[in-house]
C-alpha cells in the first residue's frame, strides 16, 4: 500500500506541473466587461412620464333617496395619475415600444432620451391583453434604435442585460441570465408567455429593454414576482417576436391588433396522460373542449387530440399555444402538428378573430329591478372578450351601473333564466320583466358556479 502511494507522487507532481496556470501578460487578457454592449444599447432606452385622468365611478346609491343621504351621489372630481416607466426606440424616426400599463389611456406622454433630449409622445397602438404599447415621438429623426432579436433562439443560460429607470433614479443597467422560457402567470395578460431573467428588474423598469450580448432587443421588461415590491431575481419580459408583430401593426396604421381565437380549452399533457396516449416523453397540450366554430375544429382536429407544435415550435402549455397563435397572427394560417391514435398528423389552421353576431349590448331600463344592466347575446366573440366558458349559453352581462350594482351582478356573469323562463336574447329578458309580478328569481352562472338571485320589485 505504501509502495503504491509513493509511486503516485511523481505522477501527481508531473500533472501539477503540466496544469500550472499561465500568468496573464496584460490587463486586456483579464478584463471582462459588458460596457461595449451597454454603450451601444443604452442610448435607445428612454424614460417615459405619463399622465392620465381617472374618472370616479358614480355611487350605486346616487338615485336612492335613502342611501344617498349616507353615501352621497353624483360623480366625484376626476383624479390625475402620473406613471413612470421606460421604453425602447426601435426606429430612428421615433417609434418606441413600452408597456400598456405605463402609457395606456395616457392623456399626456413625455419621453426623455439618455442624452436628455425630450419629446412629446402619442400612442399609435395599445393592447391591454398583451401589455404592449407603441408610441410615436413628435418631430423625432435620426434617433438611436435597437434591432429586434429572434427570441425563439434564446436559451436558458444566455447572458442578458436589463436597462431601465428603476424608481425614477435614472437609467440603470443590471445583468443576469435567461432563467427560463415559456413562463406564464407573470401577469394578467391573456398571452402570458415570457422570458424569465434573474437580472434585477424594479418598479420603473417596466417597458425597458432586455438585451442579449449582441446588443439586440430580446424582450420588453414587464413584471416581477415579488412579495416586497422589489427585485428578488425573478423578472419577466415580453419576447421580441411578439413585439415585432405589434410594431408592424402600428406602422401599418392599425389602432389595434386582432387576437387569434383558438376556440378550444386545453391542458398540459402530464406523465399519466402521455402513458395512456402512447406519447413519450410527455409533451404537448391535449384538447379538452372544442367550440363548433373553432378554426381547429374546421381544420379537422377533435377533442382528445394533442397539439405538439405550432409553426415548428413546441407547445407545452395553453399559454404557449396562445402565444404561438398571437405571433402567427390573425389572417394567417398556422402549421399545426398533433398526435392522434398513436401517430403524428399535420394541419393548416386558418387564424382569425372570434366570430361575432350583429347583436350589440342592450341596456335594460324602464323602471325594472335590473335597470342599469347591459346584456348581450352569447357568441364566440363575447365568449372570447369576457373569458366565458366555451359552452356558455344565455345572456352575458357586459356592464353594471346604478342601483342594479346592489344585486352583486358583474360583467362576465351569465343570466340563464328568470322565473324559470330560459333566456336567449335581450328581448326574452325584457319580456319577463314587463310581465308584471313583485318578485323575480334569476338563475346566474359565474365561471363554473350557478346561483339563484331573488329580487323584489319597488
C-alpha positions in Angstrom: 0.0 0.0 0.0 2.8 2.4 0.9 4.7 1.4 -2.2 1.7 2.3 -4.4 1.3 5.7 -2.7 5.0 6.6 -3.3 4.7 5.6 -6.9 1.9 8.0 -7.4 3.8 11.0 -6.2 6.0 11.6 -9.3 2.9 11.3 -11.5 0.9 13.8 -9.4 3.8 16.2 -9.5 4.1 15.9 -13.2 0.4 16.5 -13.7 0.6 19.6 -11.4 3.5 20.9 -13.5 1.5 20.5 -16.7 -1.6 22.2 -15.2 0.3 25.2 -13.9 -1.8 28.3 -14.9 -0.4 30.8 -17.3 0.0 34.3 -15.8 -1.9 36.9 -17.8 0.6 39.2 -19.6 -1.6 42.2 -19.8 -4.8 43.8 -18.3 -6.6 43.2 -21.5 -6.2 39.4 -21.0 -8.1 39.5 -17.7 -10.7 42.3 -18.3 -14.2 41.1 -18.8 -16.8 43.9 -19.4 -20.3 44.4 -20.7 -19.5 48.0 -21.4 -19.4 47.7 -25.2 -22.9 46.2 -25.3 -24.1 48.7 -22.7 -22.7 51.7 -24.7 -24.4 50.5 -27.8 -27.8 49.8 -26.2 -28.4 52.4 -23.6 -29.0 55.4 -26.0 -32.1 53.6 -27.3 -33.7 53.1 -23.9 -35.8 56.1 -22.8 -37.6 57.3 -19.7 -41.4 57.8 -20.0 -43.5 60.1 -17.9 -47.2 59.6 -18.5 -50.3 61.4 -17.1 -53.8 60.0 -17.2 -57.1 61.3 -15.9 -59.1 58.7 -14.0 -62.9 59.3 -13.7 -64.5 58.5 -10.5 -67.3 55.9 -10.7 -70.8 57.0 -9.7 -72.1 55.8 -6.4 -74.6 52.9 -6.8 -76.8 54.8 -4.3 -76.9 58.1 -6.2 -80.5 57.6 -7.2 -81.7 56.1 -3.9 -83.4 58.7 -1.7 -82.5 56.9 1.5 -79.0 55.6 0.9 -77.8 58.7 -0.9 -78.2 60.6 2.4 -75.4 58.4 3.8 -73.2 57.6 0.8 -73.8 60.7 -1.4 -74.4 60.8 -5.1 -73.2 62.1 -8.3 -69.6 62.0 -9.6 -66.5 62.9 -7.7 -63.9 65.1 -9.4 -61.6 63.2 -11.8 -58.2 62.3 -10.4 -54.9 62.8 -12.2 -52.5 59.8 -12.1 -48.8 60.0 -13.0 -46.8 57.0 -14.0 -43.1 56.4 -14.6 -41.6 53.8 -16.8 -39.2 53.0 -19.6 -39.4 52.4 -23.3 -37.2 51.3 -26.2 -36.6 53.1 -29.5 -37.0 50.6 -32.4 -37.0 53.1 -35.3 -34.8 56.1 -35.9 -37.9 58.2 -36.7 -39.2 57.8 -33.1 -41.1 54.5 -32.9 -41.0 53.5 -29.2 -42.3 50.4 -27.5 -43.4 50.2 -23.9 -45.9 48.5 -21.7 -49.6 49.2 -21.8 -49.7 49.7 -18.0 -47.1 52.5 -18.4 -48.8 54.6 -21.2 -52.3 53.0 -21.8 -55.1 55.6 -21.6 -52.5 58.4 -21.0 -53.6 61.9 -21.9 -50.0 63.3 -21.9 -46.7 61.5 -22.6 -43.3 62.9 -22.2 -40.3 60.9 -23.3 -36.7 61.7 -22.2 -33.7 60.2 -24.0 -30.4 59.2 -22.4 -28.8 62.4 -23.8 -31.6 64.4 -22.1 -33.5 65.4 -25.2 -37.2 65.4 -24.6 -40.1 64.6 -27.0 -43.9 64.6 -26.7 -45.3 61.1 -27.5 -48.5 59.9 -29.0 -49.8 56.3 -28.6 -50.3 54.7 -32.0 -51.4 51.3 -30.7 -52.1 50.0 -27.2 -53.1 46.5 -26.2 -54.0 45.7 -22.6 -54.1 41.9 -23.2 -50.5 41.8 -24.4 -49.4 44.7 -22.1 -47.8 46.4 -25.1 -48.0 49.9 -26.5 -46.4 51.6 -29.5 -45.6 55.3 -29.3 -44.5 57.9 -31.9 -42.3 60.7 -30.8 -43.2 64.1 -32.3 -40.6 65.5 -34.6 -38.0 62.8 -34.0 -35.5 61.7 -36.6 -32.0 60.2 -36.5 -32.5 58.6 -33.1 -30.5 55.6 -31.9 -32.6 52.4 -32.2 -32.2 48.8 -31.2 -32.5 45.8 -33.5 -35.0 43.1 -32.5 -33.5 39.7 -31.7 -35.1 36.4 -32.7 -36.5 35.4 -29.3 -37.1 31.8 -30.4 -33.3 31.4 -30.5 -32.8 32.4 -26.8 -31.7 29.6 -24.5 -31.7 29.2 -20.7 -28.3 30.3 -19.5 -27.8 33.1 -22.1 -26.3 36.3 -20.6 -28.7 39.3 -20.8 -28.7 42.9 -19.7 -31.8 44.8 -18.3 -31.9 48.5 -18.9 -34.5 50.9 -17.5 -35.3 53.6 -15.0 -36.0 51.9 -11.7 -37.7 54.1 -9.0 -37.0 57.1 -11.2 -33.4 57.4 -10.1 -32.1 57.4 -13.7 -31.0 55.0 -16.3 -29.7 51.8 -14.7 -28.1 48.6 -16.1 -28.3 45.2 -14.5 -27.1 41.9 -15.8 -28.0 38.2 -15.4 -29.0 35.2 -17.5 -32.1 33.8 -19.1 -33.5 31.8 -16.2 -36.5 30.3 -18.0 -38.6 30.3 -21.2 -42.3 29.9 -21.9 -43.2 31.2 -18.4 -46.8 32.0 -17.7 -48.8 33.6 -14.9 -46.5 36.6 -14.6 -49.3 39.0 -15.2 -53.0 39.2 -16.2 -52.0 39.1 -19.9 -54.1 36.6 -21.9 -51.0 36.0 -24.0 -48.9 35.1 -21.0 -45.6 33.7 -22.3 -42.4 35.3 -21.0 -38.7 35.2 -21.0 -37.6 34.9 -17.3 -34.4 36.5 -16.1 -32.6 37.0 -12.8 -31.3 40.4 -13.9 -32.7 42.8 -11.4 -35.9 44.5 -12.5 -37.6 47.0 -10.2 -40.6 49.4 -10.4 -39.8 51.9 -13.2 -38.1 49.2 -15.3 -41.4 48.4 -17.0 -41.2 48.9 -20.7 -37.4 48.8 -20.6 -35.1 46.6 -22.6 -33.8 43.1 -22.0 -30.8 42.9 -24.3 -28.7 40.0 -25.5 -24.9 40.1 -25.8 -25.3 41.1 -29.5 -26.9 44.3 -28.3 -30.3 43.2 -29.7 -33.6 43.5 -28.0 -34.6 40.1 -26.6 -37.7 41.4 -24.8 -39.6 44.2 -23.1 -39.4 44.1 -19.4 -42.9 43.9 -18.0 -43.2 42.5 -14.4 -41.5 40.9 -11.4 -42.6 38.2 -9.0 -42.1 39.7 -5.6 -43.7 40.0 -2.2 -41.8 43.1 -1.2 -42.3 45.1 -4.5 -38.5 45.0 -5.2 -36.4 42.6 -7.3 -35.7 39.2 -5.9 -34.3 37.7 -9.1 -37.5 36.7 -10.9 -38.3 39.1 -13.7 -40.2 38.7 -16.9 -40.0 40.2 -20.4 -42.4 40.0 -23.4 -40.5 38.2 -26.2 -39.2 40.2 -29.1 -41.1 38.1 -31.7 -44.4 39.3 -30.3 -43.2 42.9 -30.0 -42.3 42.8 -33.7 -45.9 41.9 -34.7 -47.3 44.9 -32.7 -44.7 47.3 -34.2 -45.6 46.1 -37.7 -49.3 46.6 -37.0 -48.7 50.2 -35.7 -46.6 51.1 -38.7 -49.3 49.8 -41.0 -51.7 52.3 -39.4 -53.7 49.8 -37.2 -55.1 51.1 -34.0 -55.4 47.6 -32.5 -54.3 44.0 -33.1 -56.8 41.2 -33.7 -56.2 38.4 -31.3 -56.5 35.0 -33.0 -59.2 32.9 -31.4 -58.5 29.2 -30.8 -62.0 28.2 -29.7 -60.6 25.4 -27.5 -59.7 24.6 -24.0 -56.5 22.6 -23.4 -54.3 21.3 -20.7 -50.7 20.3 -20.4 -50.0 16.6 -21.0 -48.7 15.0 -17.9 -46.9 11.6 -17.4 -50.2 9.7 -16.8 -51.8 11.2 -19.9 -48.8 10.6 -22.0 -48.6 6.9 -21.0 -52.3 6.4 -21.9 -51.8 8.2 -25.2 -48.5 6.4 -26.1 -46.8 9.8 -26.2 -43.2 9.6 -24.8 -41.8 11.7 -23.4 -44.7 13.8 -22.1 -45.2 16.9 -24.3 -47.9 18.9 -25.9 -51.4 20.1 -24.8 -54.5 17.9 -25.1 -57.8 19.5 -26.3 -60.5 19.1 -23.6 -63.2 21.2 -25.3 -63.7 22.5 -28.8 -66.2 25.1 -29.9 -68.0 24.0 -33.2 -66.8 27.3 -34.8 -63.2 26.8 -33.7 -60.6 27.1 -36.5 -59.0 24.0 -35.1 -62.3 22.1 -35.5 -62.6 23.4 -39.1 -59.1 22.1 -39.7 -60.1 18.6 -38.6 -58.8 18.5 -35.0 -61.0 17.0 -32.3 -61.3 16.6 -28.6 -58.6 14.4 -27.3 -56.0 15.4 -29.9 -52.7 16.5 -28.6 -51.2 19.7 -30.1 -47.4 19.3 -30.1 -46.2 22.2 -32.2 -47.3 25.4 -34.0 -45.1 26.8 -36.8 -42.4 24.2 -35.9 -42.2 25.5 -32.3 -43.0 23.2 -29.4 -46.2 23.8 -27.4 -46.3 22.5 -23.9 -48.8 24.8 -22.1 -52.1 26.5 -23.0 -50.3 29.9 -22.6 -47.6 28.8 -25.0 -50.3 27.8 -27.6 -51.9 31.3 -27.2 -48.5 32.9 -27.7 -47.7 30.9 -30.8 -51.1 31.8 -32.4 -50.5 35.5 -31.5 -47.1 35.6 -33.1 -48.5 33.9 -36.2 -51.3 36.5 -36.3 -54.9 36.6 -37.4 -55.4 36.4 -41.1 -52.5 33.9 -41.5 -52.5 30.1 -41.4 -50.6 28.2 -38.8 -48.8 24.8 -39.4 -50.0 22.6 -36.6 -48.7 19.2 -35.7 -50.9 17.0 -33.4 -50.9 13.5 -32.0 -53.9 11.2 -32.6 -54.3 7.4 -32.2 -50.6 6.8 -31.9 -49.5 8.9 -34.9 -48.4 12.4 -35.7 -50.6 14.4 -38.1 -50.3 17.9 -39.7 -53.0 20.5 -40.3 -53.2 24.1 -41.6 -55.3 26.2 -39.2 -56.6 29.5 -40.6 -56.5 32.0 -37.8 -58.9 34.9 -37.3 -60.9 36.8 -34.7 -63.7 35.1 -32.8 -66.9 35.1 -34.9 -69.4 37.7 -33.6 -73.0 38.5 -34.3 -74.9 41.6 -35.3 -76.3 41.8 -31.8 -74.9 44.7 -29.7 -75.2 45.1 -25.9 -78.6 46.1 -24.8 -79.3 48.3 -21.8 -82.2 47.4 -19.5 -84.3 50.4 -18.4 -87.9 51.4 -17.9 -88.3 51.1 -14.1 -87.4 47.4 -13.7 -85.4 45.8 -10.9 -82.5 45.4 -13.4 -82.3 48.9 -14.6 -78.6 49.8 -15.4 -77.8 46.3 -16.5 -76.4 45.8 -20.0 -76.6 42.3 -21.6 -75.6 40.7 -24.9 -76.4 37.5 -26.7 -73.7 35.0 -26.3 -71.4 34.4 -29.4 -67.8 33.3 -29.8 -66.7 37.0 -29.8 -68.5 37.6 -26.5 -67.1 34.3 -25.1 -63.6 35.4 -26.0 -63.9 39.0 -24.8 -65.4 38.1 -21.4 -63.4 34.9 -20.9 -66.6 32.8 -20.7 -66.7 29.0 -20.9 -66.8 27.7 -24.4 -70.2 26.1 -23.8 -71.7 29.4 -22.4 -75.4 30.0 -23.0 -77.9 32.6 -22.0 -77.2 36.3 -21.8 -73.8 37.8 -20.9 -73.7 40.7 -18.6 -71.4 43.4 -20.2 -71.9 46.3 -17.8 -73.5 47.1 -14.4 -74.4 50.7 -13.5 -76.6 52.4 -11.0 -78.9 50.6 -8.4 -78.5 47.2 -10.0 -75.0 47.2 -8.6 -76.6 46.2 -5.3 -77.5 42.8 -6.8 -73.9 41.8 -6.9 -74.0 41.1 -10.7 -70.7 41.6 -12.5 -69.6 41.9 -16.1 -69.0 38.3 -17.3 -71.9 36.8 -15.4 -74.4 34.7 -17.4 -78.1 35.2 -17.0 -79.6 31.8 -17.7 -83.3 32.2 -16.7 -85.8 34.4 -15.0 -88.7 32.8 -13.1 -88.0 29.6 -14.9 -88.0 31.1 -18.4 -84.8 30.4 -20.4 -83.0 33.5 -21.8 -81.6 33.5 -25.3 -81.9 37.1 -26.4 -82.3 40.5 -24.6 -85.9 40.6 -25.8 -86.6 37.5 -23.7 -85.3 39.3 -20.6 -87.3 42.4 -21.3 -90.5 40.4 -21.9 -90.2 38.7 -18.5 -89.5 42.0 -16.7 -92.6 43.5 -18.3 -94.8 40.6 -17.4 -95.6 42.0 -14.0 -95.2 40.4 -10.7 -93.5 41.5 -7.5 -90.6 39.1 -7.3 -88.0 37.6 -9.7 -85.8 34.5 -9.4 -82.8 34.9 -11.6 -80.5 32.0 -12.4 -76.9 33.2 -12.7 -73.7 31.5 -13.7 -70.3 32.9 -12.8 -67.4 30.8 -14.0 -68.5 27.2 -13.3 -70.8 28.1 -10.4 -74.5 28.7 -10.6 -76.7 30.5 -8.1 -80.2 32.0 -7.7 -80.7 35.7 -7.1 -84.1 36.7 -5.7 -85.2 40.3 -6.2 -88.4 42.1 -5.2 -89.9 45.0 -7.1 -90.1 48.5 -5.9 
